[in-house]
Amino acid sequence: MNKLSESKMNEYRDAFALFDKNFEGFITASEVGNLARALGLNPKQADANRLSGADKEPHKKVKFDEFVPILLDLEKIQDALKVADYIECFKCLCDHDATGKAEAAVLRNLLIKMGEKLDADAVDGALKGFEPDADGNIKYRDVINKVMEEASK
């Protein structure tokens, strides 16, 4: 837990306190998923139950110090799912041959024009260090991993 900022820990502590209806210093394990959702995640209930122990003991009590590592694990699961979603998206949009590569110019254009609009400088920054191969293609999985890594900092 030492890698979390004080403000993040305070945010988690405040949210935890809202779910601790009886002010006893714990919530039930079955509430962990709802608390994670209140903090902006969207975990599967099965994942939250498995990590919190609610799948085996629904009325198990979870203290704040136990909750934070569960929340961090739920974030990791969610990030892994995001990467898979992004890869699938790029496969559909610009990798019709399933090579794991996309034309650099097409990839750049997609990032500038689709979804949340990015300016050319931001896209160039994201693609910096990924030189196209002889055919002008970039491995988009590497770009996704870099962007996700930067976003988690």
N, C-alpha and C positions, 0 to 999 in steps of 0.2 A: 504494500500500500504506500510505500514511501515515494513512489514515482508520481503520485497524484499531487496536484497543487492544493494549497490550503483552501482556496476558494472552491475548488471542485469537491473536496472533502466536506466543506460546509454545506454546499448544495445537496450532497448526498445525505448528510446528517439531518438537514432540515426536512427533506422529503421523507426520510425514514421516520422522523418524529411525527409527521402528519399521519402516517400509517400505524403508528404505535398509539392506538386509540385510548388505551388504558394507562399510558405513560409508565409501562413496566420495563422498558428497555429492550423489547423484542417485538417482532411480528411473527405471524404464523408463516410457515414455509410456503403455504398455498398462496400467499399474498405477494411473493417475490416477483412474479411475472407482472402483476399490476403495478407494483412500485417501479420496476424497470421501465414499463411503458410511460409512467408519469415522468420519468427522467429522460424520455425521448427515444428509448429503444423500442423495437417491435419484435420481441422474442416470441418464438413458438412457446405455447404454454407447456408442451412436453419437455422442452429444453430447460425452462425455468423450474419445472417440477423435479426434473432429474438432478439438476445442479443443487437445488435447495434441499432435496431429500423428501419433498412433498409427495413424490410418487410412491414412496414406501410408508411415509408417516405424515399425512396431510396436516396434522395439528402440531407438528414439530415446531419448536420455537427457534427463531433465528435472531441472533443479536446483530447489532450494527457491524461489529468487526468481522462477523461471518458473512454478512450481506455484501460488503464491498468486493471481496474476491469473486463472489458469485456474479455480481454485476459486471466485473471486468471480463469474466469468462463469457458472459452473454454478449458483450461487445465484440469479443474475438469471433464468436460464432457468426454474429451478424456481419462483421467485416468480411469473413470468408464467403458468406452468401453473396455479398455485394460484388466481390471479385468475379464469382461465377456468373452473376447476372450481366456484368459488364462484358465479360468475354463472349457470352452468348449474343449480346447485342451487337458487338463488333463482327462476330461471325455472320450474323444475318445481314448487316448493312454493307460490309465491304470485304468479306472473306468467303466468297461463294465456292471456292475450291477447297476450303477447310485446311489451309496451309499454316494458319496461325499468324499470317502476315497480311498487312494491308498496304496499299500504295500510300506513301508518305503524304502526297498532295491530297488524296481523298480523305485520309485520316485527319489531316489538318483542317480541311474544309468542314468535315463533320463536327469537329470540336468547336469550330467558330460559329457555325450556323444552327446546330441542333440543340435542343434542351435549353439549359441555362446558358445564355449567350456568353461566350468568352471573347475577349479581344485578342487580336493577333499576337500581341506581346506575351500574354499569358499562355497561349497555346505553344508559341515558340519556346517559352521557358519549360513547359512540360515535356516537349519533345527534344529539348537540348540533351545531347549526349547519345541520342539514338540515331545513328547515321544509317540512311537507307542502304540496302544492299545494291548489287549491280543492276537489279531490275527496278530499283526505286521503292522497295518495300521495307517496312518496319515491322518487327514483332510486336504486335499490340499488347500482348500479355505483359511484356516487360514495361511498357508505358503505363498500363493499368496498375501494376504492382508499385511502380515509383510514385504515381499520383496518390494511391491509397496510403502508402508509407508517409508521404509528406502531409497528407490530410490528418493523419493520426498524431502528428507531433504537436 
